[in-house]
Amino acid sequence: MNQKAEEFILHIRGAARMEGKPVVTTDSQLINPTTVADVLERAMIWLTPRVVETYDPAAFSEWSEDLRAELNVAVNHFRAVATTVAPDQPATALQAQNGVQAFAKLKDAVRKVALSEWLPQARNLINQIEEWAKEFGWTTRRQAKTMTELLLAKYELDQLYMFADGNLYILDPLARFIPGGLGAFDLSIQPSFYITSIYRHADGIWYVRLDLGQDGVRGSEPEPVSANSLRRAIIELRSLL
């Protein structure tokens, strides 16, 4: 994933969070948090050209021509609409309506861009781990899981069930957006609360956390996912039962 592309996607995701009604908390009885939230919502602080200031068309060169064109049109349209709003004045009713429509198209374009990169990466990981599992002689089964994330809305990925040595292990997709990374799965042994993490680093490589102790402390650095590290993770999870 190009770093500038990821930065832009996260910027739009942050703006999408601001678009929804803010959650306001206060420790003062003189301030009504609902009233403050209503004011912030009407202020439409996301309707500004700054929302797309990190956009660099060159950062999306790896995407298809159709997606790049759709994203470029959506960015330019949103910028044009947002520029009409005075920075020190609330948006007019017409500006607000145009802004909501322009931002909806922008979010949709960014959603397509993000999913077109994330889904193949996640599915490749599932496929690879299933292939290794079968090489180990394990029985596997898949079950579709509906995911919901801010900006990405609803999409599906498979959970991978692996039966080995009398135990059930589940590779469970968690999210595309995680702090400091580009996606995460849980690998667990059932029935238990023992779980280890498989996550995609900013370098695009999938890593697995090993040396999971009874106290939940992991003693070593994460290792790239491989047939060997997968087998070690399975053995470690089984040893905790």
N, C-alpha and C positions, 0 to 999 in steps of 0.2 A: 504494500500500500504506500503510495506516494505521501510523504509527510504533509505537504501542503494540501493535498486532497483531503486527508483525514482532518486536518485543522479546519477546513471549510465545512465539512460535514458536521463536525462537532459544534461549530459556530451556529449553523442552522438549527441543530438540535437544541441548543441553548435558547435560541430565539423562539422555537416552538414551545418550549417550557414556559417562557414568559407570556406567550400568547394566551395560554389558558388562565383561568382565574387564579391570581396569586393566593398562596396560603400565608396569612399574616398572624403572628402571635405577638402578644404584648403582656407586660407585667403591670400595666397601669389600668386601673378601673375607669379612668377618664377617657380612654381611647377604645373605640369599638373596632375590633379587627376586621369585622365584616364590611364596615363602611370604608375603611382604608383599602381593603382588597378591591372593593367596587371602584374606587377612585383610580387605583393603579391599573385595573382592567380597562377602564375607559381611556386612560392616558395612552394606551397602545404604544408603549415604549419600544416595542420591537419594530415599529414602522419607521425605519430609518435606513439610509444608505449604508450605514456602518455595518448592518447585518451581513452585507455581501462584500465588504471591503477586502476580505481575505481570498476572494475568488481569483484563481489563476487558471485560465483555460488550459495552459500547458500542463498543469498538474494532472489533468484527466486524459492525457494522450493514450493511455492504455485501454480506455473504454471504447465502446463501439461508436461509430460516427453518428448514428441516430441518437444515442443517449447524450453524447457531447453536444449535439445541436439542440436537443430539447432543454438541456441544462442551461446552455448559453442564452437561449431565448427567455427562459424563465428568470434568470438572473438579471438580464437587461430590462425586462419588463418590470420586475419588482423595483429595481433601482430607479427607473423612470417615475414610477408611482410614488415611491418613498421620497424622492427629491422634491415633490410638490408640497410636502408637509413642512411647515415652518418649524425649526428646531425648538423655538420657545413658545409655540402655540399648540393646543390640542388639534387633532385632525378634525376636519369638517365631516359631516355625515357622508358626503360623496367620497371624500378621501378615504374615510374608514372603510366604506364598502369596496372601493377599488383596491385598497390595501389588503383586505381579507382575501379577495379573489386572487390577487397577485401572489400573496404568500402561500395560498393553497396550491397554486401551480408550482411554485418554487419547492415547497415541501414534497410534492409528488415527484418532481424531477429528481430531487436529492434522494428520496426514498428508493427510486428505481436504480440510481447509481450505486447507492450503498448495498442494496440487496444483490445486485448483479455481481458484486465482488464477494460479499459475505457468503451467500448460499453455496457457490461452488467450493469455496475453501472449507466450509463446514462439512459439506457432503463428501469431499475428498478425504477428510479426516475419518469420518464414519466408515467409508468404504475401505480405507486402508486398515483400520483397526479390525474391522470384520474379516478382512482377508488374513491378517495375522492370526486372529482367533481360530479361523478354520484350519490354518496351517498347524496350530497347536492341538488340533483335534477337538476343539470346543464346539458346542452347538450354539447357534445364534438365531435370533429372531428380532424383527424390527416392529416398532409401533410408532405411528405418526403422532407428533406432539405439536399442538398449536401454540405458537409463541406470540407475545404481544410486547412491543417496545415503543417507547416514545420515538416518533419520526418514522419508524419502520411499520407501525401498525401491526396487523396480524400477518403471520406467515407460518410455514410448517417446516419442521425438521424431524428426522427420525430419532427415536430413542433406540439404542442398540442393547439388546439383552444377550448376555453371554453365560452359558452354563458350563462350568468347569469344576471337575473334582467334587461334585455334589453341592456346589455353591452357585448362586445366581449373582452376576455382576451386571450393573447397568451403566452404560455411557449415556449421560443425560445432557442435552444441550441447554445452556442457561441463558446466554445473552450475547449479542454482538457488541454492545457498548458496556465496557468494564473499565475501571480506573487503570490507566497506564497500559492498556492492551487492546487487542482487536477481536476479542471473542473468548468465550469460556464454556467448558463442559465440566460436569462432575462425573467422577468414576467412583461408584459405591459398591459395597457388598451388602446383599440383602439376606435376612432382615437385620439391619443394624443402623446405627447412625454414623458409621465409619465411611468417610468420604475423602478422596483426594482430588486435586484440581488439575485439569488439563486446559491450558490457555494459550492463546496466540499472542506472542509478543509483538512489539512495534516493528521488529525485523521480519515479521511474517512467518516466523517459525513457531510450531506448536511445541510447548514444553509440558512436562508432567512433574509434579512435586512428589518426591520420594522421601523415604525415612520418616514415615508418619508414626509417631510414638503414641502411647496410650494417653498422654496428656495433650495430644493434638499439636505438639511441637515438631516441626520438620527439621531434621538435622543437617541436611545437605542442600546444595544449590539445585534448582530445577534442572532437569535434563531434557534434551530434545526427545520428542516422542519417537520411539523406534520399537521394533519387535522386542528387543531386550528390555528396554525401560518399561514397556507395557507389562511384560511377564513379571518383572520385579514389583511393579505396582500391585499386581494381582496377588502375588505372594505376600506382600506386606499387609494388604487389606485382610487376607485370610488369617494371617498370624494374630490379628487383633481380636478375633472372635473368642 
